[in-house]
């Protein structure tokens, strides 16, 4: 397996820890000098920059949260004047104000290198034709993957999101070998290809997918429909965008670029740092950012860390697929429910497809939990009604056992639930708070 940057991706733990400590000390001093909002947070926490001697002191520093970006909108989190910021991206916010992120030229060069690591880890090289089906604009995904793929010498088609017919035309006529998009959209494209019998006309080999959590069952279906190897990647705008971590062809967790981003796992409620291997909320600290350095950012994403070296030869710690977000958790009749729990149950049943919709409502002051699931075509035939009833009963019982609540389960025919060209929207909460 090819590795883009062996000196860093295969660094010993001792060397990496020393590098991380050096970069953390420099980052804390830099942030304290240039960002009044974070200097005030440190003062409130009773921490002086000089007290941070290395990674072992990181837990003494206060967290950065989404609210900090809102309160310092638009550029109060920038450590460089706007004249030195060469690009602006932004992500949507719940209050109407986006989270604005900036990049210096040095930041952009580092970003390109990180995406190059991601691309090569996924099996993509200079001979590949990459079709980017992420949106271009304020969203970081499109531009991030675009320039990283160019960095390794690949041919890039900036097709953007939407217009599936155009995507299929380009795939066929341009000999696309690599698809970049959300897994939900990849699954949708795969279904269209299957319906139209186009698979043998295409030359797809690789899929680089991110932007939303997805299950192993979903990976299996995508790989089968498209005839590709599908790898996962993770990022968020507040940190840099895609490139924070990336999956290799071993497909056993995403390698975190630890030389640039230090990961912690914390208990979401107490804020206590948990040992690697335990599941909790991911916290990230940037170690090399110029325009937007961030210390101990609470991502809200639930995952765990795998410290053992990977069979691919990389020594960077791996994170497991995110199990959803701490703030995506639904509380239904006092029970904590994650959409990822639904996905895990569906993967256990042969006739359940990885397409579902959760509808939470409050009727007569009581929470209801409706789950619509696409079932396979074979089960929707008259002479298999008894089998379908048994399947629905077993699936419902399993869901109730795992979720801890009664589920109003409705089986629907294939292709009846909405498909998405971007991030899938699987939850509708109709309750009035």
C-alpha positions in Angstrom: 0.0 0.0 0.0 1.3 3.4 -1.0 1.8 6.1 1.7 2.0 9.7 0.7 4.1 11.1 3.6 6.0 8.3 5.3 8.1 10.4 7.6 5.0 11.6 9.4 2.5 8.9 8.7 4.9 6.3 10.0 6.5 8.2 12.8 7.2 6.4 16.1 5.0 7.2 19.0 7.9 8.7 21.0 8.9 11.0 18.1 5.2 12.0 17.5 4.6 12.9 21.1 7.7 15.1 21.2 6.6 16.9 18.0 3.0 17.3 19.3 4.3 18.8 22.5 6.5 21.3 20.7 3.7 22.3 18.5 1.1 22.5 21.3 3.4 24.9 23.4 3.8 27.1 20.3 0.1 27.1 19.5 -0.9 28.0 23.1 1.5 30.9 23.1 0.3 32.0 19.7 -3.4 31.8 20.6 -2.9 33.6 23.9 -1.1 36.4 22.1 -3.6 36.8 19.2 -7.0 35.8 20.3 -8.6 37.9 23.1 -11.6 35.6 23.4 -9.5 32.5 24.2 -7.1 34.5 26.4 -10.1 35.4 28.5 -11.2 31.8 28.7 -7.7 30.8 29.9 -7.7 33.5 32.5 -11.1 32.4 33.7 -9.8 28.9 34.0 -6.7 30.1 35.9 -4.3 28.9 33.3 -1.2 30.7 32.2 0.3 29.9 28.7 3.7 29.3 30.3 2.3 26.5 32.4 1.7 24.3 29.3 4.9 22.3 28.8 3.6 19.6 26.6 0.7 17.3 25.6 0.5 16.0 29.2 -0.8 19.5 30.2 -3.5 19.8 27.5 -6.4 18.8 29.8 -5.7 21.9 31.9 -6.8 24.1 29.1 -10.5 25.1 28.6 -12.6 23.7 25.8 -13.6 25.6 22.7 -17.3 25.1 21.7 -19.6 26.0 18.8 -20.9 28.9 20.9 -17.5 30.6 20.8 -17.7 30.9 17.0 -21.2 32.4 17.2 -20.2 34.9 19.9 -17.2 36.0 17.9 -18.8 36.1 14.5 -17.6 36.7 11.9 -13.8 36.9 12.3 -13.2 37.1 16.0 -11.7 33.6 16.0 -9.1 34.6 13.4 -5.6 34.8 14.6 -4.4 36.7 11.4 -5.7 39.9 9.9 -8.1 39.5 7.1 -5.4 40.8 4.7 -3.5 37.6 5.3 -6.5 35.3 4.9 -6.7 34.1 1.3 -9.9 32.0 1.5 -13.1 31.9 3.6 -15.4 28.9 4.1 -18.4 28.6 6.3 -20.8 26.0 7.7 -24.4 26.5 8.5 -25.5 27.3 12.0 -28.7 26.8 14.0 -29.0 30.5 14.8 -28.8 31.7 11.2 -25.2 32.8 11.5 -22.7 30.5 9.8 -19.5 29.3 11.4 -16.9 31.3 9.4 -13.4 29.7 8.9 -10.4 31.3 7.3 -7.2 30.0 5.7 -3.8 31.5 5.1 -1.8 30.3 2.1 0.2 28.2 4.5 -3.0 26.7 5.8 -4.2 25.8 2.3 -0.9 24.2 1.4 -1.1 22.1 4.6 -4.7 21.2 3.7 -3.7 20.0 0.2 -1.0 17.8 1.8 -3.5 16.3 4.2 -6.0 15.5 1.5 -3.2 13.9 -0.5 -2.6 11.5 2.4 -6.4 10.7 2.4 -6.5 10.2 -1.4 -3.5 7.9 -1.6 -4.7 5.9 1.5 -7.9 5.3 -0.5 -6.0 3.8 -3.4 -6.1 6.9 -5.7 -3.1 8.1 -7.7 -2.0 10.1 -10.6 -3.6 7.8 -13.2 -7.1 8.2 -11.7 -10.0 10.4 -12.9 -11.8 11.8 -9.8 -15.3 13.1 -10.0 -16.2 15.4 -7.1 -19.9 15.4 -6.3 -19.7 17.5 -3.2 -21.0 21.0 -3.5 -18.6 23.8 -4.3 -18.9 27.1 -2.4 -18.8 27.8 1.3 -18.9 24.1 2.1 -15.3 22.8 2.7 -15.8 19.3 1.1 -15.7 20.2 -2.6 -12.6 22.4 -2.6 -10.8 20.3 0.0 -11.0 17.1 -2.0 -10.5 18.9 -5.3 -7.1 20.4 -4.6 -5.9 17.4 -2.7 -6.6 15.1 -5.6 -4.8 17.5 -7.9 -1.9 17.4 -5.5 -1.3 13.7 -6.2 -1.6 14.3 -9.9 -5.1 12.9 -10.5 -7.5 14.4 -13.1 -10.3 16.2 -11.3 -13.8 16.7 -12.6 -15.5 19.4 -10.5 -19.0 18.2 -11.2 -20.4 19.5 -7.9 -23.6 18.2 -6.3 -26.9 17.5 -8.0 -27.9 16.5 -11.6 -27.4 12.8 -11.4 -27.9 12.3 -15.1 -25.0 14.6 -15.8 -22.9 12.7 -13.3 -23.6 9.4 -15.1 -22.8 11.0 -18.4 -19.4 12.3 -17.2 -18.6 9.0 -15.5 -19.1 7.1 -18.8 -17.6 9.6 -21.2 -14.6 10.7 -19.1 -13.7 7.3 -17.7 -14.2 8.3 -14.1 -12.4 5.9 -11.7 -13.1 7.7 -8.4 -16.3 9.1 -6.9 -16.2 11.7 -4.1 -19.4 12.5 -2.3 -21.6 11.6 0.7 -22.3 7.9 1.2 -26.0 8.6 0.9 -25.5 10.1 -2.6 -23.2 7.2 -3.6 -25.9 4.7 -2.7 -28.5 6.7 -4.7 -26.2 6.8 -7.7 -25.5 3.1 -7.3 -29.3 2.4 -7.4 -29.7 4.4 -10.6 -26.7 2.6 -12.2 -28.3 -0.7 -11.3 -31.7 0.3 -12.6 -30.3 1.4 -16.0 -27.8 -1.5 -16.3 -24.8 0.9 -16.6 -22.3 -0.8 -14.3 -20.4 -2.5 -17.1 -20.1 0.8 -19.0 -18.3 2.5 -16.2 -14.8 2.2 -14.9 -15.3 3.1 -11.3 -12.7 1.7 -8.8 -12.6 3.9 -5.8 -15.0 5.8 -3.6 -13.9 8.5 -1.1 -16.9 9.2 1.1 -17.6 11.5 4.0 -19.8 14.3 5.4 -22.1 12.0 7.4 -22.0 8.8 9.5 -22.5 5.6 7.6 -22.6 1.9 8.5 -20.6 -1.1 7.4 -23.8 -2.5 5.9 -24.1 0.6 3.8 -20.5 0.3 2.7 -21.1 -3.3 1.5 -24.1 -2.2 -0.5 -22.3 0.8 -2.1 -19.3 -1.4 -3.0 -21.6 -4.0 -4.6 -23.7 -1.5 -6.6 -20.7 0.5 -7.9 -18.0 -2.2 -8.0 -15.6 -0.1 -6.0 -13.6 0.0 -2.8 -15.2 2.5 -0.5 -13.2 4.4 2.2 -14.4 6.7 4.9 -12.9 10.1 5.8 -13.7 12.6 8.5 -13.4 16.3 9.0 -15.2 19.4 10.1 -15.0 23.0 9.1 -14.0 24.4 12.5 -10.8 22.3 12.4 -10.0 22.4 8.7 -12.6 20.5 6.7 -12.0 17.0 5.3 -8.5 15.6 6.0 -8.6 15.4 9.8 -8.7 11.6 9.5 -8.9 9.1 6.6 -9.4 5.4 6.1 -6.8 3.2 4.3 -7.6 0.1 2.2 -7.5 -2.1 5.3 -10.8 -0.4 6.3 -10.3 -0.7 10.0 -10.6 2.9 11.3 -9.6 6.3 10.1 -6.0 7.5 10.6 -6.0 10.9 12.4 -3.3 13.3 11.1 -1.9 13.5 14.7 1.0 15.7 13.6 -1.5 18.4 12.9 -4.5 17.6 15.1 -4.3 16.2 18.6 -7.3 14.0 19.6 -8.9 13.4 23.0 -11.9 11.4 24.0 -14.0 12.8 26.7 -17.2 12.0 28.7 -19.8 14.3 27.1 -21.4 15.1 30.4 -18.5 15.4 32.8 -15.8 16.6 30.4 -13.4 14.0 31.9 -10.7 12.7 29.5 -11.2 9.0 28.8 -8.5 6.4 28.0 -8.0 5.6 24.4 -10.2 2.7 23.4 -13.2 3.9 25.4 -16.1 5.5 23.5 -16.9 9.2 24.0 -16.9 12.6 22.4 -14.0 13.5 20.2 -12.1 16.7 21.1 -9.5 18.1 18.7 -6.7 20.6 19.0 -5.0 22.1 16.0 -1.2 22.2 16.2 -0.2 24.0 13.0 -3.1 26.3 11.9 -2.3 29.9 11.3 -5.6 31.7 10.5 -7.9 29.6 12.8 -6.1 27.8 15.6 -8.5 25.9 17.8 -7.7 24.4 21.2 -9.8 21.5 22.6 -12.7 21.9 20.3 -15.7 19.7 21.3 -16.8 18.2 18.0 -19.9 16.5 19.4 -19.0 13.4 17.4 -19.1 10.0 19.3 -16.2 7.7 18.5 -13.3 5.8 20.0 -9.5 5.7 19.3 -7.5 2.7 18.2 -3.8 3.2 19.2 -2.4 0.0 17.6 -0.4 0.3 14.4 -2.4 -0.5 11.2 -1.5 -3.3 8.8 -1.1 -0.7 6.1 2.1 0.5 7.9 0.8 3.8 9.2 1.4 4.4 12.9 -1.1 7.3 13.4 -3.9 6.5 15.8 -7.2 5.5 14.2 -10.7 6.6 15.1 -13.7 4.3 14.6 -16.7 5.4 12.5 -18.6 8.0 14.3 -21.6 6.7 16.1 -23.6 9.9 15.5 -23.3 13.1 17.4 -23.8 13.9 21.0 -26.2 16.6 20.0 -28.0 14.3 17.5 -29.1 12.2 20.4 -32.9 11.9 20.7 -34.5 11.7 24.1 -37.7 9.8 23.7 -39.8 9.1 26.8 -36.6 9.6 28.9 -34.5 7.2 26.8 -31.4 8.3 24.9 -31.7 7.1 21.3 -29.0 7.5 18.5 -29.9 7.0 14.8 -26.8 4.8 14.5 -28.4 2.3 16.8 -31.2 1.9 14.3 -28.6 1.3 11.5 -26.8 -1.3 13.5 -30.1 -3.3 14.0 -31.0 -3.0 10.4 -27.7 -4.4 9.3 -28.6 -7.6 11.2 -31.6 -8.4 9.0 -31.3 -9.7 5.5 -34.5 -8.0 4.1 -33.8 -4.6 5.7 -32.3 -2.0 3.4 -30.1 0.8 4.8 -32.7 3.4 4.0 -34.9 4.6 6.9 -36.7 7.6 8.3 -37.3 8.4 12.0 -40.3 10.5 12.9 -40.6 11.6 16.5 -43.8 13.3 17.6 -45.7 14.1 20.8 -49.3 13.0 20.9 -51.4 13.7 24.0 -48.3 14.6 25.8 -46.7 11.3 25.1 -43.6 10.9 22.8 -44.1 8.6 19.8 -41.3 7.0 17.7 -42.1 6.0 14.2 -39.6 4.2 12.1 -40.1 3.7 8.3 -37.7 1.1 6.8 -37.3 0.0 3.2 -37.6 -3.7 2.9 -36.3 -5.9 0.0 -38.5 -6.4 -3.1 -38.7 -10.2 -2.5 -40.7 -9.8 0.6 -43.4 -7.6 -0.9 -45.2 -10.3 -2.8 -48.6 -11.8 -2.0 -47.4 -15.3 -1.3 -44.9 -14.1 1.3 -47.2 -12.0 3.4 -46.8 -14.3 6.4 -43.0 -14.2 6.1 -43.1 -10.4 5.9 -45.3 -10.3 9.1 -42.8 -12.5 10.8 -39.9 -10.3 9.6 -41.6 -7.2 10.8 -42.3 -8.7 14.2 -38.7 -9.9 14.7 -37.3 -6.6 13.6 -39.6 -4.6 15.8 -38.7 -6.8 18.8 -35.0 -6.4 18.2 -35.3 -2.6 17.8 -37.2 -2.3 21.1 -34.6 -4.5 22.8 -31.7 -2.3 21.6 -33.4 1.1 21.8 -35.3 0.5 25.0 -38.5 2.0 23.7 -41.5 0.8 21.7 -41.1 1.4 18.0 -44.0 2.0 15.6 -42.4 0.1 12.7 -43.6 0.6 9.2 -42.1 -1.4 6.3 -42.2 0.4 2.9 -41.3 -0.8 -0.5 -37.8 -0.1 -2.0 -37.2 3.4 -3.4 -40.1 5.0 -1.6 -38.1 7.0 0.9 -36.5 10.2 -0.1 -33.0 10.1 -1.5 -30.4 12.9 -0.8 -27.7 14.4 -3.0 -25.9 15.8 0.1 -26.1 14.7 3.7 -29.0 12.4 4.4 -31.8 13.8 6.7 -33.1 10.7 8.4 -34.7 12.3 11.5 -37.8 14.4 11.7 -38.6 15.7 15.2 -42.1 17.2 15.3 -42.2 17.8 19.0 -42.7 21.4 20.1 -40.2 22.4 22.7 
